[in-house]
Structures are given as C-alpha cells and as structure tokens.
Amino acid sequence: MIRIRSKISLFSVLAPRISHNSLSVNHCNRAGLPLMNYAFNFLNPSTKSDTFSAPSYFGFSVRLYSSSTDAPAPGLDDEDDNDDDDIVKNGTDSSEVHLGNDGLAKDVKTIMDIIQESGSGPTEIKRKLEHCSVRTSSELVVEVLSRIRNDWEAAFTFFLWAGKRQGYAHSVREYHSMISILGKMRKFDTAWNLIEEMRGGRTGRSLVTPQTLLIMIRRYCAVHDVGRAINTFYAHKRFNFQVGLEEFQGLLSALCRYKNVQDAEHLLFCNQNVFPSDTKSFNIILNGWCNLIVSTRHAERIWEEMSKRRIQHDVVSYASIISCYSKASKLYKVLQLFEQMKKRNITPDRKVYNAVIHALAKGRLVKEAINLIGTMEENNVTPDVVTYNSVIKPLCKARKVDEAKEIFEEMLKRGLSPTIQTFHAFFRMLRTKEEIYGDLEKMRELGCYPTIETYIMLIRKFCRWRQLDDVFKVWNAMREDGINHDRSSYIVLIHGLFLNGKLEQANKYYIEMQEKGFLPEPKTEKMLQAWVSAKQVTEDQLPDLEQKKLEHDTLKEKVKATPSKLNREKDFIRQPEIRKVVREKGFSFWEH
C-alpha cells in the first residue's frame, strides 16, 4: 500500500465550533479556541478528528459536515451532467472509443465472453486470458473496462493481464479508467498503488497528472469521506504540481457534486487569505445549494452573502438560483429574477431560458413556455434537447401524453436527437409492458440506447406490477446490452423480489451481490437476515412439530373411538324405531 505523507507530519489542527446557521455571520470564528497538535498520517483510516488543517504552505482548514446521501442528484440540465466516468475522459489524451473496427469489436467480444462466462472467478479469468490470442491495444482496454466497470475484480484482473502483454503499455487513460473503477468500489489502497506505479520510479517518466488526483478526490467525495478528499488535495505538493485557485475550485466542485455542500462552503469561507473568493467560487457553492440540495433558503443566503461582499452576480449565478426556484415551483420568483436580469443588462443564456421554460411548463403554462422557445431563437439562443425536455418532463408528470408527444415530434423535426432523459420521462407514465417494450425499440431506432438507470427503472416498475417474468427478462437484457449489474440494480431487484414474496430468490441474489464485492444496503441486509433467521428457527423446530403432530393425530383417533354422551344421543336419534306397541283396555303402551 502506498503511503503518501506531507512534508510536515506535525501540524496544528484548529477545531472551530461553528454552527451551520451562523456561517453567514461569522464563517471562521476562531476566538478563544485551543490549538491541538496532531501527528496526522495521510489517508490514515484510524483518524477520528472531524477537523483538518493543511500544512503551512496551504494554510486552510475545514470542519466536516458530510451528509448521508449516497449519490449525486442531477440538476435541471442533467443531460449535461454525465456519469461519473466523465472524470476519466476529461483532461486525458485519448478520444472517445468507437468500435468501427471489426477486428477490435471481435476482440472485445472475445474478452467479454471470457469474463462473463458463468462461474468464472479472477483465477479462471486470468488463465483463460493467457490462452487467448487477441491483440492488446489502448482502445481495447478502455472499451472492456467501460463495460465491466461494475465488477472491479474482473476489471483489475483484465487490467493486470493487459499490462503484461508484449508490445503494450498502459497510457494515462487506461490507468485513469482503472483507478476510477477501484475508487467507485472503495478499493482506495489498490488505487493508490496504481498511482505509485504511474510515477514510474526514479528513472521512468511519471504519468501522474492533476487529473489523477482529481479522480481520487471525486471518489472520496462520492462516499462522503471529505477528510481524505481534502488530504488528496494536499498531495498536489507531493507530486510537484502547482496549486492555485483553479485547483481549489476543482475541490469545491467535487465536494458539491456529491452533496457535501456544507463542507465546501466552510472551506471557501475559511480560506479567504489563501484562495480569495471570486464569482466562480461562490457560483460553485450556490449551484450546490440550488441544483444538488435544492434549498431555496440556503440559496438565498449565499446570494445575499455575495451582495454583502460585493461579488458580482453573473449569468451563471442567475441560472443557478432561477433553476432552484423552478424546481421548488416558485414561478413568481423565477419570473421576478428573469426580469431583474434584463434590467441589469445580463443577457440570459440557454440554461437560464431552460430553467424558466421548465418553470412555466411545470406551472401548466405550456403555451407561454413554447412562446419563450420562440423568444430564445429571436435572441440568437438556439434551443437544445434540454430545452424540449424541460417541457416534456412536466407534461409527462401531469399525464398530458398527447401534448408531450407533440413536443417530442417537434424536437425530432428540428433534427434534435432525444436523450435518455427524454425517454425516461415517457417511461415513468407508461402503464403496460407492451408500451414499454415499444418505447425501448423506438429508443434503439433513434440511436439512444438504454442505460443502467433505464433498466433499474423498469425492474422497479415490473416488480410493482408483479410481473416477475418481465423482471428477469429485463435483468438478463442488461448483460446482453453489455451493461454489468451494479450495486443499485441488485438492491432494486432484491427489494422487488422480497416484496413479491420470492424470498428464496431474493436471498440468492443477495448472496451473489456479496460475492461480487458490493457493499450491502443496510435495509436490505436487515430485511434478509431477519428472514434467514426466521427460516433457520423454523427448520430447527420442524422435527419437533412433526412429532407433536403425530402425537396429536394419535390422541385424536383415541378420542374418536370413545363416543361422548352427546354423540350417543345423536346416534340414538338416528337409529330406526324397533320396539313394538301393544294395546290394552283401549290404551297404547311400549312393549316391555
């Protein structure tokens, strides 16, 4: 395991007692607080302090306020917010991989067949890879890693095998792809080992870039390990990288992306002397509160703080806060700010228009929203697919199917290709499996292919409809489309099976999920452990129950053999009359 330490291993940690509500008044009140000296190991899991202070050449500290949310929430323009894998693509020296080469496509299929063969573990995969004759290339490695990114063991086995092939050496992009996969699966020690390998030793050329550290920062932020994210930022000095405002803003952006907005805000306010605040830094925090947390109260607080500090609101600031009010269904505030922009001579951009259009459509002012699209074009702002999605989504949510389809057709006429979010809006309102499969086919015809989010949505929907045959059909289709099952898909499937009474199958997939190294979801684990425990108790008691049932049946037979008084009376009533009647002196008597 790589151990990265600061040049200064002993430094002061200041523990500010700052309540979140007081941040707008006094963000870094250090008066009267004691200084404590800590010997801080970089990335030391045993560190419990929730306050971190940088070495003297960084000069900033942060108090941690991590939220418990597990995943980033998309903003209004979620089409622009790609999967986390975009951190691999940004800043690298390779372009998007396309399987136009038949030989490459064949090699990818060969590798995928080996990896996806039922029952193949890392050892078996490695053995089979060593006997295959594919040509190793950067394009092959990147494509295979992208397809198996949810199975880190298989990905790492393939990555190590490829790195030892003659005539091939991993480039920055392949390393970044693998580091991203390891970070996503919380295999941070292994990821740091790869980064050490990228350094190339004393003689080799280092492949480590600031982007490498940014990948690690974002992966730590994704699991809300803010302390290690900040200390990875310190590691820039370790790798002789310059650290300036741009790198600091990258850290703030990574924190906000995964809803650690309160931590990012505290970092910003406590480091004014090292990294002076500007409009962009505040916009990162503002966008976090507006589009990730969607809190109008905190958005207004940051907006006012910018005014107090005389930091100019620009078009990005307006786009963020208008989007926040749009999501909060505060149409009046949206229109008020839209007019305010015009008075201040700030020209609205596409994101501002999209947010206003979304607010109008959400407020059932569809005609006004469509008219604003026309106004966009008059002002030389070209509508994009997000613009039309901003109308389609509210219409679908309001179950205005025909109107949504009209907007969809208009979008196609303009030559705009629908995105996965467009189809997701329609999927949410469908009520029959025939409609779902029809739309899936239409997606493919238009060159828009299902993502893992699409399949998760459909699994959840079919489970709710109790159509389990279609659940497993969709589950198997994921692999056929080259999409590996991830933690989220397993959790949704297990919950769906459990609620449908398929407890044995739910437990089977839960075990499979654990074998793949996915961390169990607490609710799922508790639910299945309770069932397994109850099942074990039942199985243990079954022999006793069977014995008791046998004894009970025997006793019952004995009871039946001894008729009760009531039964005797019933039998007497049912018996035919056999006594004779005699007459004496004009009267009738039973014969004695």
Phi and psi in degrees as a GROMACS rama.xvg file:
@    title "Ramachandran Plot"
@    xaxis  label "Phi"
@    yaxis  label "Psi"
@TYPE xy
-75.2506  136.972  ILE-2
-116.575  114.954  ARG-3
-107.517  121.369  ILE-4
-122.129  150.9  ARG-5
-71.674  156.72  SER-6
-63.3284  -28.6752  LYS-7
-107.086  105.715  ILE-8
-84.196  -19.8789  SER-9
-112.404  123.108  LEU-10
-150.737  164.639  PHE-11
-81.6432  138.282  SER-12
-114.5  119.374  VAL-13
-96.1125  129.241  LEU-14
-108.487  85.1296  ALA-15
-73.3893  137.08  PRO-16
-98.1785  89.9081  ARG-17
-119.728  118.259  ILE-18
-78.7169  149.986  SER-19
-61.9734  -36.3053  HIS-20
-70.1036  -18.4816  ASN-21
-93.5532  1.2924  SER-22
-59.7055  -35.8288  LEU-23
-72.5566  -17.9061  SER-24
-93.0733  -52.0136  VAL-25
-146.707  99.6237  ASN-26
-78.3625  -24.4678  HIS-27
-138.548  60.6602  CYS-28
-80.1688  106.285  ASN-29
-105.257  3.996  ARG-30
-60.3944  132.085  ALA-31
71.6487  9.56636  GLY-32
-96.202  138.488  LEU-33
-74.4418  151.701  PRO-34
-94.014  137.345  LEU-35
-126.301  135.92  MET-36
-94.7931  130.302  ASN-37
-125.502  140.394  TYR-38
-91.3291  101.621  ALA-39
-102.995  114.563  PHE-40
-81.6349  127.884  ASN-41
-64.3472  128.954  PHE-42
62.5863  33.2842  LEU-43
-84.3672  115.211  ASN-44
-63.135  -22.2839  PRO-45
-81.8211  -7.29869  SER-46
-67.3945  126.058  THR-47
-107.653  -13.6158  LYS-48
-62.9711  139.902  SER-49
-98.0837  11.022  ASP-50
-124.89  129.804  THR-51
-122.143  139.526  PHE-52
-125.766  135.982  SER-53
-77.2699  160.685  ALA-54
-59.9755  167.88  PRO-55
-60.6966  -29.3866  SER-56
-80.38  -4.05599  TYR-57
-104.143  -48.4353  PHE-58
70.9232  36.43  GLY-59
-143.499  159.054  PHE-60
-135.51  168.062  SER-61
-152.411  140.742  VAL-62
-99.1759  131.546  ARG-63
-85.5363  134.864  LEU-64
-133.01  45.0416  TYR-65
-61.4491  138.192  SER-66
-82.6456  170.68  SER-67
-101.379  9.56448  SER-68
-71.1269  140.625  THR-69
-89.8274  -19.8734  ASP-70
-144.081  153.867  ALA-71
-68.8714  145.889  PRO-72
-100.89  134.643  ALA-73
-70.6146  151.7  PRO-74
-85.7609  -170.768  GLY-75
-61.7095  -40.6078  LEU-76
-91.829  56.8986  ASP-77
-70.2698  -12.7276  ASP-78
-67.6751  -26.4388  GLU-79
-85.6237  -6.83194  ASP-80
-105.246  83.2356  ASP-81
-69.3012  175.156  ASN-82
-59.5432  162.049  ASP-83
-58.6332  -17.8143  ASP-84
-67.6935  -9.0072  ASP-85
-65.1556  -20.1677  ASP-86
-69.3504  -17.7605  ILE-87
-78.2425  -36.275  VAL-88
-78.1663  -36.9227  LYS-89
-67.7441  130.44  ASN-90
78.2759  9.69379  GLY-91
-101.278  174.068  THR-92
-103.028  19.4894  ASP-93
-125.526  154.53  SER-94
-96.876  178.12  SER-95
-60.8851  141.177  GLU-96
-84.3949  130.208  VAL-97
-125.954  135.822  HIS-98
-89.8857  52.704  LEU-99
-75.4563  -24.7634  GLY-100
-81.7661  120.944  ASN-101
-61.7658  -38.4676  ASP-102
-63.7401  -41.0668  GLY-103
-65.0907  -44.7685  LEU-104
-60.2019  -38.9808  ALA-105
-66.4274  -41.6445  LYS-106
-65.0074  -40.8526  ASP-107
-61.2707  -43.0149  VAL-108
-63.2079  -40.5244  LYS-109
-60.2075  -46.2722  THR-110
-64.7207  -44.2636  ILE-111
-64.7987  -36.9559  MET-112
-62.7807  -39.4087  ASP-113
-66.0132  -45.4789  ILE-114
-70.4118  -38.8326  ILE-115
-88.4677  0.892445  GLN-116
-61.3415  132.436  GLU-117
-57.4242  131.856  SER-118
81.9869  6.22077  GLY-119
-84.5427  118.358  SER-120
-93.7794  179.239  GLY-121
-54.4294  -42.1111  PRO-122
-63.5793  -44.1926  THR-123
-68.156  -39.5417  GLU-124
-61.6502  -44.8234  ILE-125
-60.3247  -43.4177  LYS-126
-61.9496  -43.9395  ARG-127
-69.9033  -37.0188  LYS-128
-62.7229  -37.6027  LEU-129
-67.4217  -17.045  GLU-130
-105.598  2.96467  HIS-131
-92.0738  160.823  CYS-132
-118.245  36.1903  SER-133
-78.1993  156.156  VAL-134
-91.1028  117.886  ARG-135
-79.1434  130.789  THR-136
-146.495  166.179  SER-137
-60.2223  -41.8804  SER-138
-63.3858  -40.2731  GLU-139
-63.3015  -47.4041  LEU-140
-63.4386  -45.7941  VAL-141
-62.8259  -42.7704  VAL-142
-66.9384  -44.278  GLU-143
-65.254  -43.8877  VAL-144
-61.3927  -36.9173  LEU-145
-67.1293  -29.3831  SER-146
-81.8254  -27.4192  ARG-147
-114.708  28.1768  ILE-148
-66.3463  -14.7375  ARG-149
-94.2317  1.24992  ASN-150
-123.797  86.3262  ASP-151
-64.8752  -34.1725  TRP-152
-65.2783  -47.0246  GLU-153
-63.5599  -41.4779  ALA-154
-62.1869  -44.4728  ALA-155
-69.5381  -37.493  PHE-156
-61.1489  -46.2  THR-157
-64.2661  -42.4034  PHE-158
-60.7759  -45.0835  PHE-159
-65.8987  -41.2281  LEU-160
-60.8568  -47.0239  TRP-161
-62.6319  -38.2802  ALA-162
-65.7315  -19.4564  GLY-163
-96.601  -1.43019  LYS-164
-72.0417  141.031  ARG-165
-66.8869  135.374  GLN-166
82.3321  7.40453  GLY-167
-133.339  142.153  TYR-168
-141  139.426  ALA-169
-63.2788  137.369  HIS-170
-96.4821  -177.339  SER-171
-57.8807  -42.2331  VAL-172
-65.3502  -41.2898  ARG-173
-64.7803  -42.3443  GLU-174
-60.8072  -44.1875  TYR-175
-63.4199  -38.9695  HIS-176
-61.2542  -45.8008  SER-177
-69.5559  -40.6592  MET-178
-62.3145  -39.5954  ILE-179
-63.1237  -41.7217  SER-180
-64.5734  -45.3761  ILE-181
-63.5524  -41.3696  LEU-182
-64.9624  -39.0748  GLY-183
-62.0042  -34.8681  LYS-184
-93.2402  11.3168  MET-185
64.3281  28.201  ARG-186
-94.9925  64.7097  LYS-187
-71.2417  -35.1357  PHE-188
-60.679  -44.7376  ASP-189
-65.1806  -37.8257  THR-190
-62.9686  -42.2374  ALA-191
-66.4847  -32.2426  TRP-192
-62.7203  -40.06  ASN-193
-65.0286  -39.2392  LEU-194
-62.7053  -39.9757  ILE-195
-62.5771  -39.2403  GLU-196
-64.797  -36.0163  GLU-197
-63.8508  -24.6288  MET-198
-66.7038  -21.7835  ARG-199
77.1571  11.4415  GLY-200
73.2611  -163.491  GLY-201
-78.2368  -27.5173  ARG-202
-101.338  -31.9134  THR-203
-75.7332  162.116  GLY-204
-80.4482  130.558  ARG-205
-73.8455  135.169  SER-206
-98.4054  -3.47217  LEU-207
-69.8591  132.594  VAL-208
-126.6  166.891  THR-209
-55.4199  -29.2908  PRO-210
-64.0584  -33.4146  GLN-211
-59.7276  -46.4963  THR-212
-68.1518  -33.5803  LEU-213
-64.8239  -35.9598  LEU-214
-59.5669  -46.773  ILE-215
-65.2299  -40.9854  MET-216
-59.121  -45.8455  ILE-217
-67.7681  -36.3336  ARG-218
-68.4934  -37.3825  ARG-219
-65.4712  -40.6421  TYR-220
-63.2404  -35.6588  CYS-221
-63.3169  -31.5602  ALA-222
-100.238  11.6725  VAL-223
61.946  30.975  HIS-224
-94.406  75.507  ASP-225
-65.4576  -36.7305  VAL-226
-58.2165  -47.7064  GLY-227
-72.7512  -28.0362  ARG-228
-63.2028  -43.8147  ALA-229
-66.9832  -41.2636  ILE-230
-71.189  -25.7  ASN-231
-67.4319  -34.3642  THR-232
-62.6089  -38.7626  PHE-233
-60.068  -29.7471  TYR-234
-66.1299  -8.37891  ALA-235
-53.8661  -40.941  HIS-236
-65.7341  -35.5447  LYS-237
-59.4306  -36.1431  ARG-238
-98.0923  13.6821  PHE-239
60.9216  36.644  ASN-240
-97.8728  145.127  PHE-241
-71.4986  140.705  GLN-242
-119.614  116.164  VAL-243
-133.372  -164.848  GLY-244
-61.7028  -36.5433  LEU-245
-63.667  -42.6076  GLU-246
-66.9626  -38.7786  GLU-247
-63.3906  -41.0249  PHE-248
-66.5055  -30.103  GLN-249
-64.2235  -39.4672  GLY-250
-64.8704  -45.1053  LEU-251
-60.1054  -42.9205  LEU-252
-64.4923  -40.25  SER-253
-64.8791  -41.6454  ALA-254
-61.5717  -46.0836  LEU-255
-68.8037  -34.5504  CYS-256
-56.5986  -33.1788  ARG-257
-110.77  30.6331  TYR-258
70.0814  18.1371  LYS-259
-90.5934  49.4287  ASN-260
-68.9619  -37.9697  VAL-261
-63.669  -39.6367  GLN-262
-64.2131  -43.9419  ASP-263
-62.4744  -41.854  ALA-264
-62.2091  -42.6534  GLU-265
-65.4117  -40.5133  HIS-266
-57.2684  -45.0351  LEU-267
-61.2092  -48.7575  LEU-268
-73.1116  -27.0662  PHE-269
-88.2342  0.139286  CYS-270
-130.269  36.4244  ASN-271
-62.1761  -34.5405  GLN-272
-73.4828  -32.5122  ASN-273
-85.6183  -47.3924  VAL-274
-124.412  88.6424  PHE-275
-56.147  136.341  PRO-276
-71.4035  141.778  SER-277
-135.261  -176.305  ASP-278
-60.3222  -40.5495  THR-279
-64.1392  -43.4935  LYS-280
-61.2523  -44.6564  SER-281
-66.9449  -35.3556  PHE-282
-63.2612  -33.7783  ASN-283
-62.723  -46.2772  ILE-284
-67.3261  -43.2902  ILE-285
-59.9468  -44.4754  LEU-286
-64.544  -33.9983  ASN-287
-61.3826  -48.1434  GLY-288
-68.0445  -34.3612  TRP-289
-78.388  -49.9599  CYS-290
-105.848  -18.1749  ASN-291
-98.4521  -47.1644  LEU-292
-91.8569  -30.9614  ILE-293
57.1541  60.923  VAL-294
-118.32  107.936  SER-295
-66.1279  -31.726  THR-296
-64.0673  -49.043  ARG-297
-70.706  -34.2054  HIS-298
-61.5282  -44.1935  ALA-299
-65.0546  -35.8149  GLU-300
-64.591  -44.6176  ARG-301
-67.7226  -37.1377  ILE-302
-59.7238  -45.5286  TRP-303
-68.5239  -35.5591  GLU-304
-63.0894  -38.4796  GLU-305
-61.9176  -42.2054  MET-306
-64.3604  -41.9192  SER-307
-62.1249  -37.8842  LYS-308
-87.3782  2.68771  ARG-309
58.6885  38.738  ARG-310
-95.7773  124.328  ILE-311
-67.9041  134.157  GLN-312
-79.625  127.39  HIS-313
-111.446  -170.254  ASP-314
-64.5639  -31.0035  VAL-315
-68.2204  -39.6384  VAL-316
-59.8607  -47.6292  SER-317
-64.7021  -39.0555  TYR-318
-61.0833  -40.1268  ALA-319
-66.4455  -50.6677  SER-320
-73.2293  -32.9552  ILE-321
-65.2318  -40.6202  ILE-322
-61.4358  -38.9817  SER-323
-63.1636  -48.2124  CYS-324
-65.5908  -33.222  TYR-325
-62.8598  -45.0871  SER-326
-67.4848  -30.857  LYS-327
-84.5272  5.73319  ALA-328
59.4958  37.9033  SER-329
-106.125  75.3484  LYS-330
-61.0039  -38.3942  LEU-331
-59.1856  -45.0436  TYR-332
-66.8453  -35.8629  LYS-333
-60.408  -50.7788  VAL-334
-67.1954  -34.865  LEU-335
-62.4698  -46.5662  GLN-336
-69.4383  -33.1364  LEU-337
-63.1681  -41.6099  PHE-338
-69.4786  -36.0423  GLU-339
-62.132  -37.5097  GLN-340
-58.3952  -44.7025  MET-341
-63.3298  -40.7455  LYS-342
-64.9609  -31.0386  LYS-343
-90.428  7.88391  ARG-344
59.4327  35.7496  ASN-345
-100.023  114.218  ILE-346
-74.1896  123.1  THR-347
-63.5618  139.087  PRO-348
-99.5958  -174.228  ASP-349
-61.2465  -38.8181  ARG-350
-65.9654  -36.5702  LYS-351
-65.3423  -48.3719  VAL-352
-59.4947  -42.9265  TYR-353
-61.1583  -40.0125  ASN-354
-66.2745  -41.4125  ALA-355
-67.7693  -42.4178  VAL-356
-60.6251  -41.8388  ILE-357
-62.1934  -42.454  HIS-358
-64.4447  -40.774  ALA-359
-65.7047  -46.2022  LEU-360
-64.6975  -38.6008  ALA-361
-65.832  -31.4831  LYS-362
-85.8872  13.8536  GLY-363
64.7798  27.128  ARG-364
-105.53  64.3563  LEU-365
-65.9208  -41.5047  VAL-366
-60.7751  -42.311  LYS-367
-64.7744  -37.5218  GLU-368
-64.2185  -42.6373  ALA-369
-67.2586  -37.5447  ILE-370
-62.7519  -36.5286  ASN-371
-67.8772  -29.727  LEU-372
-61.5713  -40.979  ILE-373
-62.7858  -39.4873  GLY-374
-63.8542  -37.8567  THR-375
-54.5182  -49.3937  MET-376
-64.5819  -36.5275  GLU-377
-63.582  -30.0008  GLU-378
-94.7391  18.8955  ASN-379
61.9651  31.5401  ASN-380
-111.634  111.609  VAL-381
-78.0407  125.758  THR-382
-63.5388  144.826  PRO-383
-120.551  -173.673  ASP-384
-64.0256  -30.411  VAL-385
-65.0133  -36.4632  VAL-386
-57.6942  -48.2531  THR-387
-72.3637  -35.6322  TYR-388
-62.5359  -31.1372  ASN-389
-63.8919  -22.649  SER-390
-94.754  -41.1784  VAL-391
-63.9386  -43.6138  ILE-392
-59.5718  -51.6231  LYS-393
-62.4824  -35.7919  PRO-394
-64.9537  -42.0042  LEU-395
-65.2605  -40.3466  CYS-396
-64.1141  -34.1129  LYS-397
-84.3459  3.43211  ALA-398
62.7835  30.9004  ARG-399
-94.5757  77.2433  LYS-400
-64.7476  -46.8658  VAL-401
-61.966  -43.4624  ASP-402
-65.1137  -39.7914  GLU-403
-62.7551  -40.1573  ALA-404
-67.2806  -33.8525  LYS-405
-63.7208  -43.9155  GLU-406
-64.652  -38.1199  ILE-407
-61.7393  -45.3234  PHE-408
-64.9645  -37.5018  GLU-409
-62.6456  -40.247  GLU-410
-62.2614  -42.7997  MET-411
-65.2354  -38.052  LEU-412
-62.4354  -30.4181  LYS-413
-80.9959  0.180187  ARG-414
81.3053  15.7492  GLY-415
-90.942  131.189  LEU-416
-86.0404  128.519  SER-417
-63.5246  148.767  PRO-418
-98.8027  176.797  THR-419
-62.9401  -31.7076  ILE-420
-66.6849  -32.1457  GLN-421
-59.9249  -49.8143  THR-422
-70.1858  -34.1447  PHE-423
-60.4237  -36.9855  HIS-424
-60.671  -41.427  ALA-425
-71.952  -39.4485  PHE-426
-57.9178  -37.2342  PHE-427
-64.3648  -23.5647  ARG-428
-104.562  -1.95016  MET-429
-71.6843  149.166  LEU-430
-124.955  -1.98399  ARG-431
-134.004  152.528  THR-432
-69.1087  -28.115  LYS-433
-62.6055  -41.1312  GLU-434
-64.5867  -40.1804  GLU-435
-63.8404  -49.7717  ILE-436
-66.0345  -31.6757  TYR-437
-64.5247  -43.4865  GLY-438
-69.7581  -33.3422  ASP-439
-62.2381  -40.9765  LEU-440
-66.2241  -39.7364  GLU-441
-64.9037  -37.8198  LYS-442
-55.4027  -50.5908  MET-443
-64.071  -37.1433  ARG-444
-61.8304  -34.0324  GLU-445
-90.5286  7.8487  LEU-446
77.7182  18.1268  GLY-447
-113.336  112.739  CYS-448
-101.358  147.322  TYR-449
-59.5715  145.632  PRO-450
-107.632  177.854  THR-451
-63.1307  -31.8947  ILE-452
-64.7197  -36.3873  GLU-453
-61.0388  -48.8574  THR-454
-65.4608  -38.5964  TYR-455
-62.4707  -42.2542  ILE-456
-60.1476  -43.6629  MET-457
-71.0938  -38.0132  LEU-458
-61.0081  -44.8768  ILE-459
-62.398  -41.4303  ARG-460
-66.1352  -47.3902  LYS-461
-66.3856  -34.7521  PHE-462
-63.1925  -40.3165  CYS-463
-65.5766  -33.0625  ARG-464
-83.8598  -3.38952  TRP-465
62.4403  32.8197  ARG-466
-105.067  78.8054  GLN-467
-71.4377  -27.1433  LEU-468
-61.1389  -40.7154  ASP-469
-72.8132  -29.0674  ASP-470
-59.6372  -49.4746  VAL-471
-73.0455  -27.3913  PHE-472
-64.443  -43.9732  LYS-473
-68.0886  -40.1926  VAL-474
-59.6502  -42.8851  TRP-475
-73.4374  -31.0235  ASN-476
-65.268  -28.1241  ALA-477
-57.7085  -49.1143  MET-478
-67.458  -36.5824  ARG-479
-62.8655  -29.9284  GLU-480
-88.9278  9.19592  ASP-481
77.5136  20.7359  GLY-482
-108.591  117.751  ILE-483
-77.0087  147.253  ASN-484
-70.6372  128.489  HIS-485
-107.245  -175.323  ASP-486
-60.7475  -44.1899  ARG-487
-62.3842  -42.2626  SER-488
-66.114  -38.7535  SER-489
-62.1272  -44.7711  TYR-490
-62.3859  -44.2351  ILE-491
-62.8884  -44.0425  VAL-492
-63.7921  -45.8706  LEU-493
-62.7179  -44.7735  ILE-494
-60.6615  -44.1044  HIS-495
-62.6335  -43.9205  GLY-496
-65.2998  -41.7166  LEU-497
-61.3411  -45.2884  PHE-498
-69.2392  -20.408  LEU-499
-92.87  8.04716  ASN-500
80.94  7.40375  GLY-501
-91.929  71.62  LYS-502
-72.3693  -38.4336  LEU-503
-62.5742  -44.9133  GLU-504
-67.3009  -39.1745  GLN-505
-59.5653  -43.5185  ALA-506
-67.2622  -35.2694  ASN-507
-61.8573  -45.9258  LYS-508
-72.5094  -27.6631  TYR-509
-65.3842  -42.6342  TYR-510
-64.6566  -42.4913  ILE-511
-61.5907  -39.8917  GLU-512
-62.1089  -42.6893  MET-513
-66.6731  -38.9861  GLN-514
-63.0075  -28.0394  GLU-515
-83.601  -0.476391  LYS-516
87.5018  9.23408  GLY-517
-77.9894  138.467  PHE-518
-71.8773  131.236  LEU-519
-69.97  148.084  PRO-520
-81.5062  130.494  GLU-521
-51.9663  -43.2955  PRO-522
-64.6038  -42.7907  LYS-523
-63.3199  -45.4226  THR-524
-61.2828  -45.8915  GLU-525
-62.2637  -42.1401  LYS-526
-63.0316  -47.2938  MET-527
-75.6949  -34.6304  LEU-528
-64.5145  -37.2013  GLN-529
-62.7479  -41.769  ALA-530
-67.852  -43.29  TRP-531
-62.4992  -41.3875  VAL-532
-62.6786  -45.079  SER-533
-63.1192  -38.4889  ALA-534
-65.4422  -40.6677  LYS-535
-64.5364  -42.4414  GLN-536
-61.43  -43.4154  VAL-537
-62.169  -43.0263  THR-538
-65.7722  -36.9109  GLU-539
-67.1324  -34.0435  ASP-540
-86.7118  -10.8152  GLN-541
-59.1586  -45.5651  LEU-542
-59.3718  -41.1092  PRO-543
-63.1845  -40.5413  ASP-544
-64.7607  -40.832  LEU-545
-64.3354  -40.7969  GLU-546
-63.979  -42.7026  GLN-547
-65.3976  -36.565  LYS-548
-65.9835  -38.5096  LYS-549
-64.6625  -45.2219  LEU-550
-62.7646  -38.5877  GLU-551
-65.4569  -42.5182  HIS-552
-64.2973  -39.7632  ASP-553
-63.1006  -44.7907  THR-554
-62.7258  -37.8883  LEU-555
-63.4039  -40.1541  LYS-556
-64.25  -40.9444  GLU-557
-63.8177  -40.4297  LYS-558
-62.8501  -39.7809  VAL-559
-64.9295  -32.4449  LYS-560
-70.171  -20.7548  ALA-561
-107.27  100.146  THR-562
-69.3656  141.699  PRO-563
-81.9852  169.942  SER-564
-58.9306  -42.2806  LYS-565
-62.1999  -41.902  LEU-566
-64.8401  -38.4536  ASN-567
-63.1572  -40.6857  ARG-568
-63.6038  -40.3273  GLU-569
-63.6671  -41.1952  LYS-570
-63.9017  -39.139  ASP-571
-61.367  -40.9696  PHE-572
-65.7145  -36.0436  ILE-573
-78.0342  -20.8847  ARG-574
-70.1811  145.436  GLN-575
-71.1063  151.308  PRO-576
-75.3182  125.037  GLU-577
-120.054  -8.82052  ILE-578
-77.7217  152.988  ARG-579
-97.9356  154.83  LYS-580
-108.233  132.484  VAL-581
-118.649  154.515  VAL-582
-116.486  130.669  ARG-583
-137.712  128.479  GLU-584
50.9867  41.0201  LYS-585
83.0036  4.51069  GLY-586
-117.929  154.837  PHE-587
-102.332  133.599  SER-588
-133.889  151.188  PHE-589
-66.8781  140.883  TRP-590
-73.7426  130.208  GLU-591
